[in-house]
Amino acid sequence: VIQNREEGPILHEVRSKDLFEPGTLISVQGTGTVEYEGKQVSRVLLSPGEEVVIWYYAVKGRTYTYQCNLNGHAMQGMVQAVQ
């Protein structure tokens, strides 16, 4: 679950080649706007108060990265599938 908890009008995005690659992504649900490149998810935009739930198949020992590059910052995070 990724949330935009900003109180001002700051938009955030979720980009991830790891999570959104074919064979990994199961579904993206929530109040954010999902954008596609062809049939593949390219990013999710989140306005203040919105959230997204990303369901995916995790491979043991693999790290899945994601980032937001909007509004002049470079926020990033990761999810590691433990063995």
N, C-alpha and C positions, 0 to 999 in steps of 0.2 A: 504494500500500500504506500503510495506516494501522495503527499498532500501539499497544497500551496496554502500556507498559513499567513501569508502577507495580509496586512490590514489596509495597505494602500493599493493603488491600481498597478501592481507589479505582476506581469505575466511570467510564468516559468514554463519550461519544456522538459520533456524526458526524451532523450535520444539514447539508443543503445543498439549497436550492431550485434552485440552478444545476445541480448534478450529477444530482439526482433528478427533474428535470422530464421530462415525456413527450417522446420524440424524441431525448433526449440519453443517458439511462441505457441501457446494454447489459445489465450484470449486476453483482450484488454477491455475492462469494464469500468464504468464510473461516470463522473460528471464532466470530465475533460473532453477536449476535441481531439479525435484521433485523425492523423493525416497519413496518407498512403503514397508510396511510389509504386505504381502498378498495383499488384495485389498484396504487397508487403508493407507493414507498418513502418513509417519513417520517423515519426515523432508523435508525442502527445502534448498538447498545449493545455496548461492549467491556469485559469484565472484565480484570483483570491477566493478562498473557501472551497475550491474544487479539489477532487481527489481522483486517483486512478488505482485500480487493482490490476496488476499484471500477473497472469498465470502462465507458467512455463515449465518445461521439462528440464530439470537440473541434472547435470552429469556430475557424479561424485568427484571431488577434487578440483572442479573447474570454478573459475572466478568470472562473474558476469558484471561488467561495468556499465554505468549509465552517467549521463551528464546533462547540464543545462548551460547553454552559452548565451542566453538572452540577457539584455539589460546591462551589458558591460562586465559581467562576471563569468567565471568559469567554475561552477559548482560541479562536484562529481561525487560519486559514491560507488559502492560495489557490494555484491552479494556473493558469498563463497559457499559452495555446496560442500559440506564436510563429509568425510568418509565414515 
